[in-house]
Amino acid sequence: SRKTPIAERIATKARLISQQRWLVLEGCENVIKSTATQLWDPQNPDRRLDNGTCDIDTADAEEYAWERFIKW
């Protein structure tokens, strides 16, 4: 993976969702739940909250699959 900054990956995903260009199959429950429950770390706005309250590993893995296509 390129390890694009988290904020850039989130902003890109938000743009794709708003343009209806990021779609997930109905049966991909882990991806859907992970995307819907992401929280920001109040101490660091460029980091997801990683305290076990949400599944950040699925979100990271899914984003790493397409982050290389982000144009900088």
C-alpha positions as CSV (number, residue, x, y, z in Angstrom):
1,S,0.0,0.0,0.0
2,R,1.0,3.6,-0.5
3,K,-0.1,4.6,3.0
4,T,-1.9,7.6,1.8
5,P,-2.8,9.9,4.8
6,I,-6.0,8.7,6.4
7,A,-7.7,12.1,6.0
8,E,-7.0,11.9,2.2
9,R,-8.5,8.4,2.0
10,I,-11.6,9.4,4.0
11,A,-12.0,12.6,1.8
12,T,-11.7,10.6,-1.3
13,K,-14.2,7.9,-0.2
14,A,-16.6,10.7,0.9
15,R,-16.4,12.2,-2.6
16,L,-16.9,8.8,-4.3
17,I,-19.9,8.1,-2.1
18,S,-21.5,11.5,-2.8
19,Q,-21.0,10.9,-6.6
20,Q,-22.4,7.3,-6.2
21,R,-19.1,5.9,-7.5
22,W,-18.2,3.9,-4.4
23,L,-20.5,1.0,-4.2
24,V,-20.5,-2.1,-2.0
25,L,-22.3,-5.4,-2.5
26,E,-25.1,-6.0,-0.1
27,G,-23.4,-9.1,1.4
28,C,-20.2,-7.3,2.3
29,E,-21.5,-6.6,5.8
30,N,-18.1,-6.0,7.4
31,V,-17.2,-3.2,4.9
32,I,-20.6,-1.6,5.3
33,K,-20.6,-1.7,9.1
34,S,-16.9,-0.6,9.2
35,T,-17.6,2.4,7.0
36,A,-20.7,3.4,8.8
37,T,-19.2,3.3,12.3
38,Q,-15.8,5.1,11.9
39,L,-15.0,7.7,14.5
40,W,-12.2,10.3,14.7
41,D,-9.7,10.4,17.5
42,P,-10.6,13.6,19.4
43,Q,-6.9,14.0,20.3
44,N,-5.7,13.8,16.7
45,P,-8.1,14.8,13.9
46,D,-6.0,13.0,11.2
47,R,-6.5,9.6,12.9
48,R,-9.3,7.2,13.4
49,L,-10.3,6.3,16.9
50,D,-8.6,2.9,17.5
51,N,-9.9,1.9,20.9
52,G,-11.9,-1.2,19.9
53,T,-15.2,0.6,19.5
54,C,-15.2,0.2,15.7
55,D,-13.5,-1.9,13.1
56,I,-10.7,0.2,11.6
57,D,-8.9,-2.8,10.2
58,T,-11.6,-3.6,7.6
59,A,-11.7,0.1,6.6
60,D,-7.9,0.2,6.2
61,A,-7.8,-2.9,4.2
62,E,-10.6,-1.8,1.9
63,E,-9.0,1.6,1.4
64,Y,-5.6,0.2,0.7
65,A,-7.1,-1.8,-2.2
66,W,-7.9,1.5,-4.1
67,E,-5.7,4.2,-2.6
68,R,-3.0,3.8,-5.3
69,F,-5.6,5.3,-7.7
70,I,-5.9,8.6,-5.8
71,K,-4.4,11.4,-7.8
72,W,-2.3,13.7,-5.7
